[in-house]
Amino acid sequence: MIAVINYGAGNIGSVVNALAKLGYRPTVTDAVSDILKADAVFLPGVGAAADTMKSLAATGIDDAVRKLVELKRPLFAICVGLQVLLTSTEEGGDHKCLGIIPGKVRKLPVGLKIPHMGWNQVKQVNAHPIFSDIPDNTNFYFVHSYYAHPLARSVVAGVTEYGIEFCSMIIKDNLFATQFHPEKSGEPGLKMYSNFLKIVCS
């Protein structure tokens, strides 16, 4: 079973449609039992990290996500889904996140057009099968005002330039997370989802 976590995020339908185009029939669920037994899990995200944390905590999904990573189970987190993996976010003050990836979510620099919205390149930092048949510096679709700043450079798999160079993709064991939206990025995004599922479900 491929599970898409349902906590009210606005891009759930887009993720489901992208997976359907690849021939999969994902289960949209907010049940911890489904999430923990799934072969692969997607954590979508839009909006504010603090609000997302409240929604995840209300159903115990926060602990389920921590458990998935602890057990090195396949997880793909998207946009705010990536941001909540870190220790904390400065959005709306200072709020705790899941604490899976040490680091902080910071606001994009003053003077830039915010949110950072539209197509931008992702430079591949580390060679990995997730990038199979996806050229370096491929354009993906972004919508965000904050960015993840992990303490460990080793987890950074992709970076993007927008005023500064920021982390746009994280990989750690079977945890994959993107600041961009693969489900809104056309063929390269579909290829990334396909690569992920081939890696973790083969």
Backbone bond lengths (Angstrom), bond angles and torsions (degrees), N, CA, C in turn:
res aa  C-N    CA-C-N  psi(-1)  N-CA   C-N-CA  omega(-1)  CA-C   N-CA-C  phi
1 M - - - 1.453 - - 1.529 110.48 -
2 I 1.323 115.50 135.54 1.452 121.43 172.28 1.523 107.38 -103.31
3 A 1.320 116.83 121.33 1.458 121.59 -175.97 1.522 110.77 -105.56
4 V 1.327 115.95 135.93 1.463 122.49 170.45 1.520 106.44 -111.81
5 I 1.327 115.96 117.32 1.460 120.39 -174.76 1.521 110.61 -69.33
6 N 1.333 115.32 127.56 1.464 121.81 -179.71 1.526 109.70 -106.45
7 Y 1.322 116.29 105.91 1.467 120.61 173.35 1.523 109.94 -128.90
8 G 1.359 116.05 16.91 1.446 120.93 177.14 1.512 115.00 100.03
9 A 1.328 118.15 7.33 1.465 120.74 179.44 1.525 110.68 -66.64
10 G 1.328 116.18 142.81 1.456 121.10 -173.48 1.511 115.79 -72.80
11 N 1.343 117.69 -16.95 1.458 118.40 -175.98 1.524 113.50 -101.72
12 I 1.332 117.60 15.67 1.460 120.37 179.64 1.527 110.95 -60.11
13 G 1.338 116.93 -45.61 1.457 120.54 -178.54 1.511 112.21 -60.94
14 S 1.331 117.06 -38.54 1.461 120.78 179.32 1.524 111.42 -65.91
15 V 1.321 116.61 -39.25 1.467 120.45 178.06 1.527 110.05 -65.60
16 V 1.324 116.57 -45.24 1.467 121.01 179.32 1.526 110.50 -60.69
17 N 1.333 116.97 -43.87 1.464 120.34 -179.90 1.519 111.58 -64.10
18 A 1.325 116.96 -38.69 1.467 120.23 178.32 1.521 110.80 -63.74
19 L 1.326 116.62 -43.46 1.460 119.97 179.20 1.525 111.17 -66.33
20 A 1.339 116.51 -35.83 1.468 120.78 177.79 1.528 110.66 -63.82
21 K 1.330 117.50 -36.82 1.463 121.16 177.76 1.525 111.26 -63.15
22 L 1.327 115.61 -27.60 1.458 120.38 178.32 1.524 112.84 -86.04
23 G 1.332 116.18 -0.76 1.469 120.20 177.27 1.511 114.90 94.86
24 Y 1.344 117.43 10.25 1.465 120.69 179.96 1.529 110.58 -100.03
25 R 1.314 116.12 156.61 1.463 122.05 177.12 1.531 108.24 -122.12
26 P 1.324 116.80 82.03 1.465 120.20 -176.38 1.523 112.63 -70.04
27 T 1.321 114.92 155.18 1.455 122.62 175.85 1.524 109.29 -101.89
28 V 1.319 116.95 119.66 1.463 121.51 176.40 1.523 107.53 -86.19
29 T 1.322 117.55 122.59 1.457 119.35 -170.89 1.525 112.45 -150.84
30 D 1.332 115.14 151.46 1.460 121.14 170.05 1.528 110.01 -118.00
31 A 1.339 116.13 14.75 1.464 121.46 -178.69 1.525 110.03 -89.94
32 V 1.318 115.87 122.60 1.458 121.01 -179.50 1.528 110.95 -57.78
33 S 1.324 117.18 -38.18 1.466 120.66 -178.91 1.526 111.21 -61.69
34 D 1.330 117.25 -40.98 1.468 121.30 177.10 1.525 111.05 -64.01
35 I 1.319 115.35 -44.19 1.465 120.74 -177.26 1.520 110.69 -62.28
36 L 1.317 116.92 -42.06 1.464 120.86 -175.57 1.527 113.38 -75.43
37 K 1.323 117.71 -22.14 1.468 119.05 179.99 1.524 112.93 -100.49
38 A 1.319 117.90 -2.94 1.465 121.49 -176.95 1.535 110.92 -68.40
39 D 1.328 115.09 151.41 1.467 120.75 176.17 1.524 110.93 -73.96
40 A 1.327 116.27 -30.95 1.465 122.33 177.08 1.520 107.94 -153.46
41 V 1.338 116.06 147.03 1.461 121.36 -175.19 1.531 109.44 -128.99
42 F 1.335 115.64 138.23 1.457 122.16 173.92 1.524 108.64 -112.58
43 L 1.335 115.47 132.87 1.468 121.98 176.74 1.521 108.20 -115.24
44 P 1.332 117.83 94.19 1.469 120.54 178.87 1.524 110.38 -71.60
45 G 1.340 115.61 170.21 1.452 117.62 177.32 1.512 112.89 -170.96
46 V 1.314 115.52 132.46 1.465 122.94 168.59 1.522 106.57 -143.96
47 G 1.335 116.53 161.94 1.459 119.35 177.89 1.512 112.42 92.13
48 A 1.329 116.70 -146.97 1.465 122.12 -174.28 1.525 111.21 -100.23
49 A 1.340 115.36 141.37 1.458 120.62 -178.15 1.531 112.04 -62.96
50 A 1.334 117.12 -39.90 1.464 120.03 -178.52 1.523 111.05 -63.46
51 D 1.324 117.44 -42.09 1.466 120.96 177.62 1.525 110.92 -65.59
52 T 1.327 115.58 -38.14 1.463 119.69 177.70 1.515 110.45 -62.61
53 M 1.329 117.50 -43.01 1.460 120.93 179.00 1.525 111.33 -60.82
54 K 1.331 117.13 -40.55 1.467 120.10 178.50 1.526 110.68 -61.76
55 S 1.328 116.17 -42.57 1.462 120.36 -179.19 1.523 111.26 -66.95
56 L 1.320 117.13 -41.12 1.466 120.61 179.23 1.527 111.23 -65.97
57 A 1.330 116.10 -40.96 1.463 120.52 -178.29 1.527 111.76 -69.08
58 A 1.326 117.12 -30.62 1.469 120.73 -176.54 1.518 112.54 -63.04
59 T 1.332 116.68 -26.82 1.468 120.18 -178.22 1.525 113.14 -113.96
60 G 1.328 117.16 4.41 1.462 120.51 -179.00 1.516 113.46 79.51
61 I 1.333 116.65 8.26 1.462 119.69 -179.42 1.525 110.82 -69.87
62 D 1.336 117.38 -26.35 1.468 119.72 178.02 1.521 111.15 -57.78
63 D 1.340 116.40 -47.01 1.463 120.20 179.12 1.530 111.54 -68.92
64 A 1.330 116.17 -32.88 1.470 119.76 178.52 1.521 110.41 -64.64
65 V 1.329 116.73 -41.26 1.471 120.28 178.81 1.530 109.87 -65.29
66 R 1.325 116.87 -42.25 1.472 119.55 176.83 1.527 110.78 -59.73
67 K 1.332 115.90 -39.95 1.469 120.46 -179.17 1.527 110.80 -66.18
68 L 1.331 116.86 -41.19 1.462 120.38 177.89 1.520 111.18 -56.51
69 V 1.314 115.68 -46.33 1.465 119.85 -178.04 1.524 110.75 -69.09
70 E 1.332 116.05 -40.31 1.465 120.30 178.25 1.524 110.87 -58.54
71 L 1.326 116.37 -40.00 1.464 121.76 -179.04 1.524 112.80 -85.97
72 K 1.332 116.43 0.48 1.469 123.32 -178.75 1.521 111.49 59.57
73 R 1.335 115.06 39.71 1.457 120.96 175.81 1.519 109.51 -84.68
74 P 1.335 118.82 150.93 1.467 121.71 -174.74 1.532 112.97 -65.52
75 L 1.329 115.69 124.39 1.454 122.45 179.98 1.520 109.23 -140.98
76 F 1.332 116.25 131.34 1.463 121.97 175.02 1.519 107.98 -120.63
77 A 1.337 117.17 114.66 1.463 122.95 -177.90 1.527 109.70 -107.52
78 I 1.330 116.78 142.72 1.457 122.03 -170.69 1.525 111.01 -127.12
79 C 1.335 116.60 130.41 1.459 124.91 173.66 1.534 111.39 56.51
80 V 1.310 119.17 -111.50 1.462 120.30 177.25 1.526 110.28 -63.43
81 G 1.325 116.81 -25.83 1.467 120.61 173.09 1.513 111.74 -58.10
82 L 1.338 117.20 -36.30 1.466 121.28 173.70 1.529 110.00 -69.39
83 Q 1.314 116.79 -47.10 1.466 120.09 -173.96 1.519 112.72 -60.07
84 V 1.323 117.57 -39.26 1.471 119.18 -177.46 1.525 112.45 -71.42
85 L 1.332 118.25 -8.96 1.457 120.55 176.43 1.526 111.74 -70.74
86 L 1.338 116.97 -22.86 1.451 120.53 -174.86 1.529 112.18 -79.00
87 T 1.315 115.46 -179.79 1.466 120.56 -175.94 1.517 111.98 -69.84
88 S 1.357 115.73 -43.71 1.460 119.34 -176.43 1.518 110.32 -157.87
89 T 1.328 115.12 166.72 1.461 121.71 175.88 1.516 109.10 -129.01
90 E 1.343 116.44 144.59 1.462 119.96 175.94 1.522 111.60 -91.68
91 E 1.325 116.35 3.65 1.468 119.77 178.85 1.525 110.18 -69.28
92 G 1.332 116.29 123.39 1.460 120.51 179.76 1.505 113.73 70.01
93 G 1.331 116.86 26.38 1.458 121.34 -176.09 1.514 108.85 116.02
94 D 1.304 116.77 -138.56 1.466 120.48 177.23 1.523 107.50 -129.44
95 H 1.325 116.65 111.69 1.459 121.33 -175.13 1.519 110.72 -123.33
96 K 1.323 115.63 140.83 1.461 120.19 176.82 1.522 110.37 -72.34
97 C 1.330 114.68 143.56 1.460 120.78 173.88 1.533 108.80 -114.42
98 L 1.310 118.37 -156.32 1.461 121.04 -173.22 1.525 113.03 -72.06
99 G 1.315 117.85 -25.42 1.458 120.22 177.94 1.513 114.24 74.32
100 I 1.323 117.25 22.12 1.470 121.18 -179.43 1.528 110.76 -80.56
101 I 1.326 116.06 -40.69 1.460 122.47 178.29 1.532 107.97 -112.86
102 P 1.334 118.70 113.11 1.470 119.18 179.33 1.529 111.13 -58.65
103 G 1.326 115.29 131.88 1.453 120.36 -179.38 1.512 110.90 148.65
104 K 1.327 115.66 -178.35 1.456 120.67 -175.17 1.521 110.90 -132.79
105 V 1.321 115.51 148.97 1.465 122.25 174.60 1.527 107.56 -93.93
106 R 1.338 115.34 123.31 1.452 121.15 -174.21 1.528 111.02 -118.23
107 K 1.328 116.36 158.92 1.457 120.89 177.65 1.525 109.97 -80.02
108 L 1.330 115.83 142.91 1.452 120.20 174.48 1.530 109.78 -59.93
109 P 1.332 118.06 149.73 1.469 121.17 -172.64 1.522 114.07 -59.81
110 V 1.309 115.01 148.46 1.463 122.30 174.74 1.525 109.14 -61.64
111 G 1.318 115.87 142.48 1.454 120.74 179.39 1.510 113.83 103.93
112 L 1.334 115.90 -17.29 1.455 120.67 176.44 1.526 109.88 -88.60
113 K 1.312 116.41 154.84 1.456 119.82 172.31 1.520 107.88 -71.76
114 I 1.326 115.86 120.40 1.463 121.69 -176.92 1.521 109.48 -124.32
115 P 1.324 118.90 132.60 1.458 125.78 7.46 1.525 113.62 -74.11
116 H 1.321 113.92 156.93 1.465 121.26 169.55 1.531 105.41 -72.21
117 M 1.329 115.68 108.03 1.463 119.93 -172.75 1.519 110.08 -131.07
118 G 1.320 115.35 129.50 1.452 120.53 176.72 1.517 112.05 122.52
119 W 1.323 115.11 -162.35 1.466 121.67 -174.00 1.522 111.11 -86.58
120 N 1.329 115.03 138.35 1.457 120.31 175.94 1.524 108.72 -153.59
121 Q 1.327 114.60 158.21 1.457 119.83 -174.63 1.527 112.17 -81.62
122 V 1.320 113.92 147.02 1.466 121.13 173.48 1.528 107.57 -114.84
123 K 1.327 114.96 115.57 1.456 120.56 176.35 1.520 108.89 -86.70
124 Q 1.318 115.88 126.05 1.458 121.25 -177.81 1.527 109.33 -79.82
125 V 1.322 116.20 116.91 1.466 121.74 -177.85 1.519 111.12 -82.97
126 N 1.321 116.15 -40.18 1.461 120.89 -178.08 1.521 109.83 -124.13
127 A 1.325 116.20 135.75 1.466 120.30 174.64 1.524 108.54 -66.21
128 H 1.326 116.77 129.34 1.463 121.08 -178.42 1.521 108.44 -155.67
129 P 1.338 118.35 146.01 1.469 121.19 178.93 1.525 114.28 -56.94
130 I 1.336 118.51 -20.28 1.469 120.51 177.87 1.527 110.35 -61.39
131 F 1.339 116.79 -23.84 1.463 121.24 -179.49 1.536 112.80 -95.43
132 S 1.312 117.29 10.75 1.466 120.49 -179.08 1.529 110.83 -56.11
133 D 1.329 116.77 126.02 1.472 124.11 -179.96 1.529 113.18 64.04
134 I 1.330 116.68 19.44 1.468 121.93 173.29 1.526 106.97 -117.32
135 P 1.319 119.35 108.30 1.469 121.04 -177.07 1.526 112.05 -62.14
136 D 1.326 114.88 150.35 1.456 119.90 173.91 1.534 109.29 -59.45
137 N 1.332 116.09 146.60 1.463 123.40 -179.69 1.528 113.50 65.58
138 T 1.327 116.65 25.62 1.464 121.07 172.66 1.524 109.66 -66.31
139 N 1.320 116.89 145.21 1.463 122.03 176.85 1.526 111.56 -82.16
140 F 1.319 114.97 133.32 1.461 122.64 173.29 1.528 108.26 -127.35
141 Y 1.334 116.06 165.80 1.466 120.84 -173.70 1.534 111.16 -96.67
142 F 1.325 115.48 128.24 1.465 122.95 -177.81 1.531 111.20 -117.83
143 V 1.332 115.96 146.10 1.471 123.18 166.51 1.526 106.80 -148.38
144 H 1.336 117.13 100.61 1.472 118.92 -179.06 1.513 110.58 -165.19
145 S 1.331 115.17 157.42 1.464 122.47 177.18 1.526 111.62 -116.60
146 Y 1.327 116.42 -12.54 1.461 122.64 -179.14 1.522 108.70 -125.69
147 Y 1.328 116.33 160.28 1.460 120.16 -177.74 1.533 109.54 -139.98
148 A 1.309 114.97 154.16 1.463 121.11 179.97 1.519 110.84 -84.32
149 H 1.330 115.46 136.98 1.467 121.08 176.03 1.532 108.42 -125.54
150 P 1.351 116.88 84.23 1.463 119.45 179.65 1.526 111.14 -67.58
151 L 1.325 117.07 146.28 1.457 120.69 177.68 1.525 111.53 -71.22
152 A 1.316 116.89 -35.59 1.466 121.51 -178.15 1.525 110.38 -93.38
153 R 1.310 115.71 119.47 1.467 120.26 178.29 1.520 110.99 -65.82
154 S 1.330 117.30 -23.76 1.461 121.74 -174.41 1.525 112.98 -64.26
155 V 1.334 118.55 -22.38 1.467 120.57 -179.12 1.522 112.32 -88.67
156 V 1.327 117.03 -9.83 1.473 121.19 -177.69 1.522 109.63 -79.93
157 A 1.335 116.13 116.84 1.463 121.30 -178.46 1.517 112.41 -103.68
158 G 1.346 116.40 -22.00 1.458 120.60 180.00 1.513 110.81 -147.80
159 V 1.332 116.69 147.79 1.458 121.48 177.84 1.528 109.09 -132.91
160 T 1.321 115.28 156.68 1.464 122.29 -177.66 1.524 108.95 -138.76
161 E 1.328 116.24 145.68 1.468 122.25 178.66 1.530 109.83 -97.91
162 Y 1.332 115.14 123.96 1.468 120.93 169.91 1.518 107.08 -154.56
163 G 1.319 115.83 84.63 1.453 120.48 -172.73 1.512 111.83 79.03
164 I 1.318 115.31 -45.67 1.459 123.84 173.77 1.527 107.55 -131.44
165 E 1.306 116.53 168.91 1.465 120.40 170.15 1.525 107.27 -91.43
166 F 1.322 116.72 120.64 1.462 119.76 -179.16 1.529 110.70 -123.58
167 C 1.311 114.50 159.63 1.462 121.48 178.01 1.530 109.18 -70.77
168 S 1.321 116.37 120.71 1.467 119.74 178.83 1.526 112.63 -113.27
169 M 1.339 116.96 -3.73 1.458 119.35 176.02 1.521 109.87 -155.89
170 I 1.329 114.96 138.61 1.461 122.91 179.68 1.529 108.76 -122.58
171 I 1.323 115.70 138.40 1.467 120.95 170.78 1.527 107.91 -133.68
172 K 1.328 115.37 130.06 1.459 121.34 173.27 1.523 107.93 -146.80
173 D 1.330 116.36 111.44 1.465 121.22 -175.62 1.532 109.35 55.93
174 N 1.329 118.31 -120.06 1.466 121.54 179.08 1.529 112.76 -98.57
175 L 1.325 116.26 17.14 1.460 122.05 174.96 1.528 109.18 -98.00
176 F 1.321 115.75 122.63 1.462 123.12 177.19 1.527 107.12 -124.03
177 A 1.325 116.72 135.73 1.460 118.97 -178.42 1.524 109.66 -148.08
178 T 1.330 115.81 137.06 1.461 121.34 -178.80 1.523 110.73 -126.16
179 Q 1.343 115.79 139.63 1.460 119.90 171.84 1.526 109.98 -74.17
180 F 1.315 116.72 -31.49 1.461 122.27 178.01 1.522 110.63 -81.07
181 H 1.318 115.38 171.18 1.464 122.01 -178.75 1.533 110.23 -106.79
182 P 1.330 118.72 97.73 1.469 119.55 177.08 1.531 112.05 -57.48
183 E 1.321 116.82 -35.52 1.469 120.73 -176.50 1.522 112.54 -67.99
184 K 1.339 117.30 -13.41 1.464 121.84 178.51 1.535 111.45 -113.67
185 S 1.328 115.91 13.63 1.461 121.05 -171.92 1.523 114.03 -111.33
186 G 1.321 117.44 21.66 1.452 120.24 175.51 1.517 113.53 65.99
187 E 1.329 115.78 -147.84 1.461 120.67 -174.97 1.532 113.80 -61.42
188 P 1.352 119.58 -40.57 1.475 117.95 178.21 1.528 113.01 -60.93
189 G 1.338 116.12 -37.40 1.462 119.32 178.49 1.511 112.32 -67.47
190 L 1.333 115.63 -42.63 1.465 119.33 176.57 1.524 110.44 -61.61
191 K 1.331 116.33 -39.17 1.467 119.99 179.80 1.513 110.61 -64.55
192 M 1.328 117.46 -37.77 1.466 119.94 178.91 1.520 110.95 -65.18
193 Y 1.333 117.10 -43.85 1.468 119.54 176.50 1.518 110.64 -62.47
194 S 1.325 116.82 -41.81 1.464 120.85 179.00 1.525 110.73 -62.04
195 N 1.327 116.79 -44.46 1.465 120.34 178.55 1.517 111.15 -60.98
196 F 1.340 116.27 -43.89 1.465 120.35 178.98 1.525 111.32 -57.31
197 L 1.323 116.57 -48.57 1.465 119.59 -176.81 1.503 111.88 -68.94
198 K 1.329 118.03 -32.71 1.470 120.24 175.69 1.526 110.70 -67.70
199 I 1.328 116.00 -38.73 1.470 120.16 -179.95 1.523 111.27 -64.92
200 V 1.320 116.40 -47.70 1.468 120.00 -169.51 1.523 114.06 -92.35
201 C 1.330 117.57 -17.97 1.474 119.55 -175.71 1.534 112.65 -110.72
202 S 1.335 117.19 2.84 1.469 118.93 -178.45 1.515 111.12 -83.14
